[in-house]
Amino acid sequence: MKSISFAFLVTLLLLFVQCESENAQPVNTLGTEVELSMTEFIDQDERNLTLKFLTRKDFPCINYQIKHQLFSDDQSVRIVLEKVEEADVCLDAIGPASAFVELGNLPHNEYNLTIQLGESVIKSGTLTVNKEAYRIDLHDTEGITLATPELRRIPQQTIWGNVKFESDDKYKDLIKFFEQSLDQAGANDKKYAEGDYGYFRVGADGKIQPPSENRELQREHGFLFDFNGDAEDLEGVLKQVNQQYQGVQIRIYDNQGREFRNWDLH
């Protein structure tokens, strides 16, 4: 029987190693799956998109961070989530580690999106930016949970907010008076597209959804209107409410990132 040559054995070994390498699955060296959501921060007329990553695994300190890198150009966005870093000073509460990746004010486009978990797990897809919404589509979502695949953008001339009240006695009269005052100041009903706007959600009826399923227990009323007035008009409405009602807290936000509170006005 002829002996097997050394060269033949080496060839077989190399083929075996190559097959094993091809069949091996990438390892998520980040050590955890992540949840991804989107937020649009508004500052006057500028809109800035931030991607928020949270680990699915909890850590001993709520302020652990995910070390990351961002590489972007006018056609692509690549994010590398390298590792979870311990905090220098521990905020003593169990929770996920986080990373906030600021993409800024992106021009309308469809970007090639790549998200890398650790050293070798790579997810690819697209990030679409247009006037109405941001949308993320991934070819494979294993290891990543998309909390907000689509984030609606708040249209121009929009105001929203909530009314909180201490007593149920005058609730209906209060809401009627407040919304009539807004109407006189330039607010109009509008059917908004259904979806998540970051600061609020809109249901299939085109109206803002209540802050919780137990709306009656919240003593809180949400509102959403198209508005063609100005800041002075909104402040005037809040002053009118202050003159007529006590024990009421009203917050109004607009599409330029401004906040108006009735307790700041006298």
Secondary structure, 3 states (H helix, E strand, C coil): CCCCCHHHHHHHHHHHHHHHHHHCCCCCCCCCCEEEEEEEEEECCEEEEEEEEEEEEEECCCCCEEEEEEEECCCEEEEEEEEEECCCCCCCCCEEEEEEEEEECCCCEEEEEEEEECCCEEEEEEEEECCCEEEEEECCCCCEEECCCEEECCCCCEEEEEEEECCCCCHHHHHHHHHHHHHHHCEECCCCCCEECCCCEECCCCCECCCCCCHHHHCEEEEEEEECCCHHHHHHHHHHHHHHCCCEEEEEEECCCCEEEHHHCC
